[in-house]
Amino acid sequence: MINVYDFDKTINKTDCSTDFFFFCLKKKPVIILNAVGMLPAFIGWKRGKRSLTMFKEKVFSYLKRIKSVDEYVEEFWDKNIYKSHGWYQEVQKED
């Protein structure tokens, strides 16, 4: 059996995507270059000119600049698990 949860506002009290971006930005400042394309993509999505998928592709394009994403994710959660709701900390499992 596997339990699956939505992170933002379900497991975590904050927006994980935003938190992870800023975490990565501190470790690898060059990803700020990817932020340049995020605003036009956001505006296009909000105006109905671009799909949500296209917007998310633009937002997460910074991950291409990170060689060891899995290591970043592990370190991020080690430092940010405190932002999760208490009930999740009680039921979480390594797998």
MOPAC internal coordinates of N, CA, C and O (Angstrom, degrees):
PM7 1SCF
backbone

  N    0.0000 0     0.00 0     0.00 0    0    0    0
  C    1.4523 1     0.00 0     0.00 0    1    0    0
  C    1.5260 1   108.71 1     0.00 0    2    1    0
  O    1.2310 1   120.85 1   -33.32 1    3    2    1
  N    1.3252 1   115.99 1   146.68 1    3    2    1
  C    1.4509 1   121.54 1   178.08 1    5    3    2
  C    1.5252 1   108.89 1  -133.31 1    6    5    3
  O    1.2310 1   120.92 1   -42.28 1    7    6    5
  N    1.2967 1   115.84 1   137.72 1    7    6    5
  C    1.4625 1   121.42 1   174.76 1    9    7    6
  C    1.5141 1   108.23 1  -100.58 1   10    9    7
  O    1.2310 1   120.63 1   -45.41 1   11   10    9
  N    1.3220 1   116.40 1   134.59 1   11   10    9
  C    1.4552 1   121.40 1  -179.96 1   13   11   10
  C    1.5250 1   107.68 1  -125.56 1   14   13   11
  O    1.2310 1   120.97 1   -48.31 1   15   14   13
  N    1.3438 1   115.76 1   131.69 1   15   14   13
  C    1.4608 1   121.08 1  -179.63 1   17   15   14
  C    1.5252 1   109.79 1  -131.01 1   18   17   15
  O    1.2310 1   121.24 1   -27.68 1   19   18   17
  N    1.2999 1   115.22 1   152.32 1   19   18   17
  C    1.4547 1   121.51 1   169.21 1   21   19   18
  C    1.5260 1   106.41 1   -78.89 1   22   21   19
  O    1.2310 1   119.55 1   -43.11 1   23   22   21
  N    1.3180 1   118.47 1   136.89 1   23   22   21
  C    1.4628 1   120.74 1  -177.49 1   25   23   22
  C    1.5176 1   113.31 1   -76.86 1   26   25   23
  O    1.2310 1   120.43 1   122.07 1   27   26   25
  N    1.3332 1   116.78 1   -57.93 1   27   26   25
  C    1.4544 1   120.53 1  -170.92 1   29   27   26
  C    1.5224 1   112.13 1   -66.52 1   30   29   27
  O    1.2310 1   121.47 1   -62.39 1   31   30   29
  N    1.3134 1   114.79 1   117.61 1   31   30   29
  C    1.4655 1   125.10 1   178.99 1   33   31   30
  C    1.5296 1   113.44 1    71.77 1   34   33   31
  O    1.2310 1   119.67 1   179.08 1   35   34   33
  N    1.3308 1   118.24 1    -0.92 1   35   34   33
  C    1.4584 1   121.21 1   174.23 1   37   35   34
  C    1.5229 1   109.19 1  -106.58 1   38   37   35
  O    1.2310 1   120.61 1   116.33 1   39   38   37
  N    1.3259 1   116.45 1   -63.67 1   39   38   37
  C    1.4622 1   120.61 1   175.87 1   41   39   38
  C    1.5216 1   109.62 1   -87.01 1   42   41   39
  O    1.2310 1   121.08 1   135.43 1   43   42   41
  N    1.3028 1   115.55 1   -44.57 1   43   42   41
  C    1.4626 1   120.93 1  -174.79 1   45   43   42
  C    1.5243 1   110.59 1  -103.17 1   46   45   43
  O    1.2310 1   121.02 1   -32.70 1   47   46   45
  N    1.3128 1   115.65 1   147.30 1   47   46   45
  C    1.4688 1   120.96 1  -179.59 1   49   47   46
  C    1.5286 1   111.54 1   -79.81 1   50   49   47
  O    1.2310 1   120.06 1   164.19 1   51   50   49
  N    1.3207 1   117.50 1   -15.81 1   51   50   49
  C    1.4603 1   121.82 1  -176.65 1   53   51   50
  C    1.5267 1   110.12 1  -122.75 1   54   53   51
  O    1.2310 1   120.50 1     0.49 1   55   54   53
  N    1.3236 1   116.65 1  -179.51 1   55   54   53
  C    1.4580 1   122.64 1   177.01 1   57   55   54
  C    1.5289 1   108.30 1   -84.74 1   58   57   55
  O    1.2310 1   120.46 1   -69.65 1   59   58   57
  N    1.3090 1   116.72 1   110.35 1   59   58   57
  C    1.4608 1   121.48 1  -175.76 1   61   59   58
  C    1.5249 1   112.60 1   -64.16 1   62   61   59
  O    1.2310 1   120.23 1   144.39 1   63   62   61
  N    1.3194 1   117.16 1   -35.61 1   63   62   61
  C    1.4623 1   120.34 1  -178.75 1   65   63   62
  C    1.5264 1   110.57 1   -61.62 1   66   65   63
  O    1.2310 1   120.85 1   134.12 1   67   66   65
  N    1.3141 1   115.99 1   -45.88 1   67   66   65
  C    1.4613 1   120.79 1   179.26 1   69   67   66
  C    1.5196 1   110.66 1   -66.32 1   70   69   67
  O    1.2310 1   120.61 1   133.74 1   71   70   69
  N    1.3245 1   116.43 1   -46.26 1   71   70   69
  C    1.4702 1   120.71 1   179.32 1   73   71   70
  C    1.5261 1   110.84 1   -58.82 1   74   73   71
  O    1.2310 1   120.74 1   136.61 1   75   74   73
  N    1.3404 1   116.19 1   -43.39 1   75   74   73
  C    1.4621 1   119.97 1  -178.04 1   77   75   74
  C    1.5263 1   110.96 1   -67.61 1   78   77   75
  O    1.2310 1   120.19 1   141.34 1   79   78   77
  N    1.3303 1   117.25 1   -38.66 1   79   78   77
  C    1.4644 1   120.12 1   177.48 1   81   79   78
  C    1.5306 1   110.42 1   -58.44 1   82   81   79
  O    1.2310 1   120.17 1   130.94 1   83   82   81
  N    1.3266 1   117.29 1   -49.06 1   83   82   81
  C    1.4656 1   120.44 1  -178.40 1   85   83   82
  C    1.5333 1   111.89 1   -67.84 1   86   85   83
  O    1.2310 1   120.36 1   147.21 1   87   86   85
  N    1.3184 1   116.91 1   -32.79 1   87   86   85
  C    1.4658 1   121.10 1   174.04 1   89   87   86
  C    1.5291 1   109.50 1   -61.63 1   90   89   87
  O    1.2310 1   120.42 1   132.38 1   91   90   89
  N    1.3233 1   116.80 1   -47.62 1   91   90   89
  C    1.4654 1   121.59 1   179.80 1   93   91   90
  C    1.5249 1   111.15 1   -66.53 1   94   93   91
  O    1.2310 1   120.43 1   142.41 1   95   94   93
  N    1.3095 1   116.78 1   -37.59 1   95   94   93
  C    1.4649 1   121.56 1   179.45 1   97   95   94
  C    1.5336 1   111.09 1   -60.25 1   98   97   95
  O    1.2310 1   120.70 1   140.43 1   99   98   97
  N    1.3245 1   116.26 1   -39.57 1   99   98   97
  C    1.4700 1   119.72 1   178.01 1  101   99   98
  C    1.5245 1   111.40 1   -65.09 1  102  101   99
  O    1.2310 1   120.64 1   142.96 1  103  102  101
  N    1.3221 1   116.37 1   -37.04 1  103  102  101
  C    1.4580 1   120.95 1  -177.97 1  105  103  102
  C    1.5311 1   112.27 1   -81.52 1  106  105  103
  O    1.2310 1   120.57 1   150.38 1  107  106  105
  N    1.3305 1   116.52 1   -29.62 1  107  106  105
  C    1.4587 1   121.53 1  -175.04 1  109  107  106
  C    1.5317 1   108.86 1  -142.79 1  110  109  107
  O    1.2310 1   120.01 1   -99.68 1  111  110  109
  N    1.3262 1   117.59 1    80.32 1  111  110  109
  C    1.4638 1   122.10 1  -174.72 1  113  111  110
  C    1.5258 1   115.57 1   -56.11 1  114  113  111
  O    1.2310 1   119.73 1   157.29 1  115  114  113
  N    1.3169 1   118.12 1   -22.71 1  115  114  113
  C    1.4629 1   120.42 1  -178.81 1  117  115  114
  C    1.5340 1   112.59 1   -61.14 1  118  117  115
  O    1.2310 1   119.89 1   159.47 1  119  118  117
  N    1.3227 1   117.82 1   -20.53 1  119  118  117
  C    1.4712 1   118.60 1  -179.19 1  121  119  118
  C    1.5241 1   112.42 1   -68.44 1  122  121  119
  O    1.2310 1   120.09 1   170.52 1  123  122  121
  N    1.3180 1   117.43 1    -9.48 1  123  122  121
  C    1.4687 1   119.75 1   175.71 1  125  123  122
  C    1.5244 1   109.73 1   -59.28 1  126  125  123
  O    1.2310 1   120.20 1   152.92 1  127  126  125
  N    1.3224 1   117.22 1   -27.08 1  127  126  125
  C    1.4617 1   121.03 1   178.31 1  129  127  126
  C    1.5291 1   111.51 1   -60.02 1  130  129  127
  O    1.2310 1   120.25 1   148.89 1  131  130  129
  N    1.3101 1   117.13 1   -31.11 1  131  130  129
  C    1.4619 1   120.76 1   178.10 1  133  131  130
  C    1.5174 1   112.13 1   -71.85 1  134  133  131
  O    1.2310 1   120.43 1   155.37 1  135  134  133
  N    1.3168 1   116.78 1   -24.63 1  135  134  133
  C    1.4679 1   120.58 1  -178.40 1  137  135  134
  C    1.5246 1   111.55 1   -66.33 1  138  137  135
  O    1.2310 1   120.33 1   156.07 1  139  138  137
  N    1.3184 1   116.97 1   -23.93 1  139  138  137
  C    1.4638 1   120.98 1  -179.73 1  141  139  138
  C    1.5288 1   111.00 1   -57.72 1  142  141  139
  O    1.2310 1   120.21 1   141.32 1  143  142  141
  N    1.3082 1   117.20 1   -38.68 1  143  142  141
  C    1.4611 1   120.79 1  -178.98 1  145  143  142
  C    1.5155 1   114.80 1   -84.26 1  146  145  143
  O    1.2310 1   120.44 1   170.60 1  147  146  145
  N    1.3228 1   116.76 1    -9.40 1  147  146  145
  C    1.4638 1   119.67 1  -177.12 1  149  147  146
  C    1.5266 1   112.63 1   -71.75 1  150  149  147
  O    1.2310 1   119.88 1   138.43 1  151  150  149
  N    1.3049 1   117.84 1   -41.57 1  151  150  149
  C    1.4606 1   120.76 1  -176.92 1  153  151  150
  C    1.5289 1   112.09 1   -63.69 1  154  153  151
  O    1.2310 1   118.87 1   130.16 1  155  154  153
  N    1.3331 1   119.76 1   -49.84 1  155  154  153
  C    1.4673 1   118.84 1   177.11 1  157  155  154
  C    1.5349 1   112.55 1   -60.37 1  158  157  155
  O    1.2310 1   120.85 1   143.23 1  159  158  157
  N    1.3218 1   115.99 1   -36.77 1  159  158  157
  C    1.4694 1   119.60 1   178.34 1  161  159  158
  C    1.5239 1   110.63 1   -65.42 1  162  161  159
  O    1.2310 1   120.55 1   139.75 1  163  162  161
  N    1.3290 1   116.56 1   -40.25 1  163  162  161
  C    1.4649 1   121.26 1   178.64 1  165  163  162
  C    1.5282 1   110.54 1   -63.90 1  166  165  163
  O    1.2310 1   120.82 1   133.45 1  167  166  165
  N    1.3188 1   116.04 1   -46.55 1  167  166  165
  C    1.4683 1   120.11 1  -179.55 1  169  167  166
  C    1.5301 1   110.22 1   -62.48 1  170  169  167
  O    1.2310 1   120.77 1   136.46 1  171  170  169
  N    1.3185 1   116.14 1   -43.54 1  171  170  169
  C    1.4676 1   119.95 1   178.05 1  173  171  170
  C    1.5124 1   112.44 1   -61.01 1  174  173  171
  O    1.2310 1   120.56 1   140.36 1  175  174  173
  N    1.3253 1   116.53 1   -39.64 1  175  174  173
  C    1.4739 1   120.68 1   178.56 1  177  175  174
  C    1.5239 1   110.57 1   -67.33 1  178  177  175
  O    1.2310 1   120.49 1   134.30 1  179  178  177
  N    1.3350 1   116.67 1   -45.70 1  179  178  177
  C    1.4687 1   120.24 1  -178.97 1  181  179  178
  C    1.5308 1   111.56 1   -63.19 1  182  181  179
  O    1.2310 1   120.22 1   147.40 1  183  182  181
  N    1.3161 1   117.18 1   -32.60 1  183  182  181
  C    1.4694 1   121.84 1   179.54 1  185  183  182
  C    1.5263 1   112.76 1   -83.76 1  186  185  183
  O    1.2310 1   120.55 1   177.79 1  187  186  185
  N    1.3272 1   116.55 1    -2.21 1  187  186  185
  C    1.4576 1   120.44 1   178.87 1  189  187  186
  C    1.5167 1   113.44 1    80.26 1  190  189  187
  O    1.2310 1   119.91 1  -167.08 1  191  190  189
  N    1.3133 1   117.78 1    12.92 1  191  190  189
  C    1.4714 1   122.12 1  -178.66 1  193  191  190
  C    1.5314 1   111.80 1   -91.43 1  194  193  191
  O    1.2310 1   120.60 1   161.80 1  195  194  193
  N    1.3238 1   116.46 1   -18.20 1  195  194  193
  C    1.4639 1   122.28 1  -179.69 1  197  195  194
  C    1.5260 1   108.71 1  -131.58 1  198  197  195
  O    1.2310 1   121.19 1   -27.75 1  199  198  197
  N    1.3195 1   115.33 1   152.25 1  199  198  197
  C    1.4636 1   119.87 1   179.64 1  201  199  198
  C    1.5300 1   110.68 1   -80.61 1  202  201  199
  O    1.2310 1   121.19 1   -20.44 1  203  202  201
  N    1.3166 1   115.33 1   159.56 1  203  202  201
  C    1.4636 1   120.70 1   175.33 1  205  203  202
  C    1.5238 1   109.75 1   -61.09 1  206  205  203
  O    1.2310 1   120.39 1   142.85 1  207  206  205
  N    1.3163 1   116.85 1   -37.15 1  207  206  205
  C    1.4628 1   121.16 1   178.63 1  209  207  206
  C    1.5259 1   110.97 1   -60.59 1  210  209  207
  O    1.2310 1   120.34 1   134.91 1  211  210  209
  N    1.3280 1   116.96 1   -45.09 1  211  210  209
  C    1.4615 1   120.77 1   179.28 1  213  211  210
  C    1.5265 1   110.67 1   -62.98 1  214  213  211
  O    1.2310 1   120.89 1   137.75 1  215  214  213
  N    1.3220 1   115.90 1   -42.25 1  215  214  213
  C    1.4659 1   120.51 1   178.42 1  217  215  214
  C    1.5290 1   110.18 1   -60.50 1  218  217  215
  O    1.2310 1   120.08 1   132.22 1  219  218  217
  N    1.3273 1   117.46 1   -47.78 1  219  218  217
  C    1.4637 1   120.91 1  -179.30 1  221  219  218
  C    1.5221 1   111.50 1   -64.62 1  222  221  219
  O    1.2310 1   119.95 1   143.41 1  223  222  221
  N    1.3364 1   117.70 1   -36.59 1  223  222  221
  C    1.4610 1   120.11 1   176.90 1  225  223  222
  C    1.5262 1   110.31 1   -60.62 1  226  225  223
  O    1.2310 1   120.44 1   138.78 1  227  226  225
  N    1.3092 1   116.77 1   -41.22 1  227  226  225
  C    1.4643 1   121.39 1   178.66 1  229  227  226
  C    1.5281 1   110.23 1   -66.74 1  230  229  227
  O    1.2310 1   120.43 1   135.80 1  231  230  229
  N    1.3168 1   116.79 1   -44.20 1  231  230  229
  C    1.4681 1   121.15 1  -179.38 1  233  231  230
  C    1.5254 1   110.99 1   -60.89 1  234  233  231
  O    1.2310 1   120.13 1   133.18 1  235  234  233
  N    1.3100 1   117.35 1   -46.82 1  235  234  233
  C    1.4595 1   120.65 1  -174.85 1  237  235  234
  C    1.5289 1   114.10 1   -88.37 1  238  237  235
  O    1.2310 1   120.14 1  -172.88 1  239  238  237
  N    1.3179 1   117.34 1     7.12 1  239  238  237
  C    1.4704 1   120.37 1   179.98 1  241  239  238
  C    1.5293 1   111.50 1   -64.68 1  242  241  239
  O    1.2310 1   119.90 1   158.44 1  243  242  241
  N    1.3211 1   117.79 1   -21.56 1  243  242  241
  C    1.4668 1   120.35 1   178.82 1  245  243  242
  C    1.5240 1   112.32 1   -62.01 1  246  245  243
  O    1.2310 1   120.10 1   157.10 1  247  246  245
  N    1.3338 1   117.41 1   -22.90 1  247  246  245
  C    1.4637 1   120.78 1  -178.79 1  249  247  246
  C    1.5272 1   111.77 1   -63.23 1  250  249  247
  O    1.2310 1   119.95 1   156.63 1  251  250  249
  N    1.3293 1   117.70 1   -23.37 1  251  250  249
  C    1.4687 1   121.29 1   178.01 1  253  251  250
  C    1.5268 1   111.43 1   -64.82 1  254  253  251
  O    1.2310 1   120.27 1   157.57 1  255  254  253
  N    1.3219 1   117.10 1   -22.43 1  255  254  253
  C    1.4627 1   121.58 1  -179.34 1  257  255  254
  C    1.5358 1   112.71 1   -85.48 1  258  257  255
  O    1.2310 1   120.37 1   176.78 1  259  258  257
  N    1.3212 1   116.90 1    -3.22 1  259  258  257
  C    1.4630 1   121.22 1  -177.24 1  261  259  258
  C    1.5218 1   109.08 1  -110.26 1  262  261  259
  O    1.2310 1   120.54 1   -62.37 1  263  262  261
  N    1.3235 1   116.57 1   117.63 1  263  262  261
  C    1.4688 1   121.00 1  -177.15 1  265  263  262
  C    1.5280 1   112.45 1   -70.84 1  266  265  263
  O    1.2310 1   120.56 1   141.32 1  267  266  265
  N    1.3056 1   116.53 1   -38.68 1  267  266  265
  C    1.4733 1   120.58 1  -174.01 1  269  267  266
  C    1.5355 1   110.23 1  -116.98 1  270  269  267
  O    1.2310 1   120.77 1  -112.50 1  271  270  269
  N    1.3151 1   116.13 1    67.50 1  271  270  269
  C    1.4662 1   121.07 1  -178.13 1  273  271  270
  C    1.5255 1   110.83 1   -58.22 1  274  273  271
  O    1.2310 1   120.26 1   138.98 1  275  274  273
  N    1.3262 1   117.10 1   -41.02 1  275  274  273
  C    1.4690 1   119.78 1  -179.36 1  277  275  274
  C    1.5269 1   111.60 1   -59.57 1  278  277  275
  O    1.2310 1   120.17 1   140.87 1  279  278  277
  N    1.3269 1   117.29 1   -39.13 1  279  278  277
  C    1.4627 1   120.63 1   178.06 1  281  279  278
  C    1.5303 1   110.74 1   -67.00 1  282  281  279
  O    1.2310 1   120.53 1   140.33 1  283  282  281
  N    1.3247 1   116.59 1   -39.67 1  283  282  281
  C    1.4643 1   120.58 1   177.76 1  285  283  282
  C    1.5303 1   109.94 1   -62.99 1  286  285  283
  O    1.2310 1   120.58 1   136.66 1  287  286  285
  N    1.3229 1   116.49 1   -43.34 1  287  286  285
  C    1.4676 1   120.76 1  -179.64 1  289  287  286
  C    1.5226 1   110.46 1   -61.98 1  290  289  287
  O    1.2310 1   120.75 1   134.29 1  291  290  289
  N    1.3168 1   116.16 1   -45.71 1  291  290  289
  C    1.4669 1   119.48 1  -179.98 1  293  291  290
  C    1.5275 1   111.41 1   -61.97 1  294  293  291
  O    1.2310 1   120.54 1   134.87 1  295  294  293
  N    1.3295 1   116.58 1   -45.13 1  295  294  293
  C    1.4619 1   120.39 1   179.16 1  297  295  294
  C    1.5326 1   110.97 1   -65.22 1  298  297  295
  O    1.2310 1   120.90 1   140.03 1  299  298  297
  N    1.3265 1   115.89 1   -39.97 1  299  298  297
  C    1.4662 1   120.56 1   178.23 1  301  299  298
  C    1.5231 1   110.71 1   -57.61 1  302  301  299
  O    1.2310 1   120.44 1   131.50 1  303  302  301
  N    1.3452 1   116.77 1   -48.50 1  303  302  301
  C    1.4618 1   119.28 1  -177.83 1  305  303  302
  C    1.5195 1   112.10 1   -70.54 1  306  305  303
  O    1.2310 1   120.26 1   147.08 1  307  306  305
  N    1.3111 1   117.11 1   -32.92 1  307  306  305
  C    1.4703 1   119.12 1   175.33 1  309  307  306
  C    1.5281 1   110.55 1   -59.37 1  310  309  307
  O    1.2310 1   120.71 1   142.14 1  311  310  309
  N    1.3322 1   116.25 1   -37.86 1  311  310  309
  C    1.4675 1   120.99 1  -177.41 1  313  311  310
  C    1.5262 1   113.21 1   -87.95 1  314  313  311
  O    1.2310 1   119.77 1   161.73 1  315  314  313
  N    1.3311 1   118.04 1   -18.27 1  315  314  313
  C    1.4600 1   120.28 1  -172.35 1  317  315  314
  C    1.5210 1   115.70 1  -119.91 1  318  317  315
  O    1.2310 1   120.18 1  -172.79 1  319  318  317
  N    1.3121 1   117.25 1     7.21 1  319  318  317
  C    1.4660 1   119.53 1  -179.71 1  321  319  318
  C    1.5232 1   111.06 1   -60.00 1  322  321  319
  O    1.2310 1   120.44 1   153.80 1  323  322  321
  N    1.3081 1   116.77 1   -26.20 1  323  322  321
  C    1.4690 1   120.34 1   179.64 1  325  323  322
  C    1.5359 1   111.98 1   -62.75 1  326  325  323
  O    1.2310 1   119.83 1   161.29 1  327  326  325
  N    1.3259 1   117.92 1   -18.71 1  327  326  325
  C    1.4638 1   120.88 1   179.40 1  329  327  326
  C    1.5251 1   112.58 1   -81.83 1  330  329  327
  O    1.2310 1   120.76 1   174.41 1  331  330  329
  N    1.3197 1   116.15 1    -5.59 1  331  330  329
  C    1.4675 1   118.17 1   179.15 1  333  331  330
  C    1.5233 1   109.97 1   -83.86 1  334  333  331
  O    1.2310 1   121.45 1   -24.29 1  335  334  333
  N    1.3131 1   114.83 1   155.71 1  335  334  333
  C    1.4637 1   120.61 1   178.60 1  337  335  334
  C    1.5282 1   109.55 1   -66.18 1  338  337  335
  O    1.2310 1   120.74 1   -34.12 1  339  338  337
  N    1.2980 1   116.18 1   145.88 1  339  338  337
  C    1.4575 1   122.30 1  -177.75 1  341  339  338
  C    1.5150 1   114.04 1   -55.69 1  342  341  339
  O    1.2310 1   120.22 1   142.59 1  343  342  341
  N    1.3268 1   117.19 1   -37.41 1  343  342  341
  C    1.4671 1   119.12 1  -177.93 1  345  343  342
  C    1.5242 1   110.62 1   -61.66 1  346  345  343
  O    1.2310 1   120.32 1   144.64 1  347  346  345
  N    1.3432 1   116.99 1   -35.36 1  347  346  345
  C    1.4709 1   118.87 1  -179.35 1  349  347  346
  C    1.5278 1   110.97 1   -70.69 1  350  349  347
  O    1.2310 1   120.14 1   140.94 1  351  350  349
  N    1.3023 1   117.34 1   -39.06 1  351  350  349
  C    1.4609 1   120.69 1   179.88 1  353  351  350
  C    1.5309 1   110.60 1   -60.77 1  354  353  351
  O    1.2310 1   120.97 1   151.58 1  355  354  353
  N    1.3156 1   115.75 1   -28.42 1  355  354  353
  C    1.4655 1   120.35 1   179.84 1  357  355  354
  C    1.5250 1   112.28 1   -77.66 1  358  357  355
  O    1.2310 1   119.57 1   148.63 1  359  358  357
  N    1.3585 1   118.42 1   -31.37 1  359  358  357
  C    1.4638 1   120.92 1  -175.08 1  361  359  358
  C    1.5241 1   114.30 1  -104.71 1  362  361  359
  O    1.2310 1   119.54 1   171.24 1  363  362  361
  N    1.3234 1   118.47 1    -8.76 1  363  362  361
  C    1.4686 1   119.92 1  -175.84 1  365  363  362
  C    1.5080 1   111.32 1   -63.84 1  366  365  363
  O    1.2310 1   121.43 1   -30.63 1  367  366  365
  N    1.3208 1   114.87 1   149.37 1  367  366  365
  C    1.4557 1   122.52 1   178.00 1  369  367  366
  C    1.5218 1   107.88 1  -130.87 1  370  369  367
  O    1.2310 1   120.35 1   -25.56 1  371  370  369
  N    1.3074 1   116.94 1   154.44 1  371  370  369
  C    1.4654 1   121.96 1  -178.39 1  373  371  370
  C    1.5173 1   112.60 1   -60.74 1  374  373  371
  O    1.2310 1   119.94 1   146.51 1  375  374  373
  N    1.3299 1   117.71 1   -33.49 1  375  374  373
  C    1.4609 1   120.70 1  -177.35 1  377  375  374
  C    1.5169 1   111.45 1   -85.11 1  378  377  375
  O    1.2310 1   120.10 1   180.00 1  379  378  377

